[in-house]
């Protein structure tokens, strides 16, 4: 579980370092973190990912 959490943290860090215009790579990282996404998730990805990252970083 610790390795999985560190892996998720590293993906979150990588996501946060991406330029906002790099939408395709950002979406790929979100899908990797969440397993899958739908159209309902991606438009609100900033809020959802922020909550997800907050949970991991605690």
C-alpha positions as CSV (number, residue, x, y, z in Angstrom):
1,X,0.0,0.0,0.0
2,X,2.9,2.4,0.8
3,X,4.4,1.9,-2.7
4,X,1.0,2.5,-4.3
5,X,0.5,5.7,-2.4
6,X,4.0,6.9,-3.4
7,X,3.3,6.1,-7.0
8,X,0.0,8.1,-6.8
9,X,1.9,11.0,-5.2
10,X,4.5,11.0,-8.0
11,X,1.7,11.0,-10.6
12,X,0.0,14.0,-8.8
13,X,3.3,15.8,-8.8
14,X,3.8,15.1,-12.5
15,X,0.3,16.4,-13.2
16,X,0.9,19.6,-11.2
17,X,4.0,20.3,-13.2
18,X,2.3,20.1,-16.6
19,X,1.4,23.3,-18.4
20,X,-2.4,23.9,-18.3
21,X,-2.5,23.8,-22.1
22,X,-1.2,20.3,-22.2
23,X,-4.7,18.9,-21.9
24,X,-4.1,15.5,-23.5
25,X,-1.3,14.5,-21.1
26,X,-3.2,15.9,-18.1
27,X,-6.2,13.8,-19.0
28,X,-4.0,10.7,-19.4
29,X,-2.6,11.2,-15.9
30,X,-6.0,11.7,-14.5
31,X,-7.2,8.4,-16.1
32,X,-4.1,6.7,-14.7
33,X,-4.8,8.0,-11.2
34,X,-8.5,7.3,-11.2
35,X,-8.6,4.2,-13.3
36,X,-11.2,5.6,-15.7
37,X,-13.1,8.8,-16.3
38,X,-16.3,9.9,-17.9
39,X,-17.3,13.2,-19.6
40,X,-18.9,14.1,-16.3
41,X,-15.5,13.9,-14.5
42,X,-13.1,15.6,-17.0
43,X,-14.8,19.0,-17.3
44,X,-14.6,19.2,-13.5
45,X,-11.2,17.6,-13.3
46,X,-9.5,20.4,-11.3
47,X,-11.9,20.1,-8.4
48,X,-12.0,16.3,-8.5
49,X,-8.3,15.9,-8.8
50,X,-7.7,18.5,-6.0
51,X,-9.9,16.5,-3.6
52,X,-8.2,13.2,-4.7
53,X,-4.7,14.6,-4.2
54,X,-5.7,16.1,-0.8
55,X,-6.7,12.6,0.2
56,X,-3.5,11.0,-1.0
57,X,-1.2,13.7,0.5
58,X,-2.6,13.3,4.0
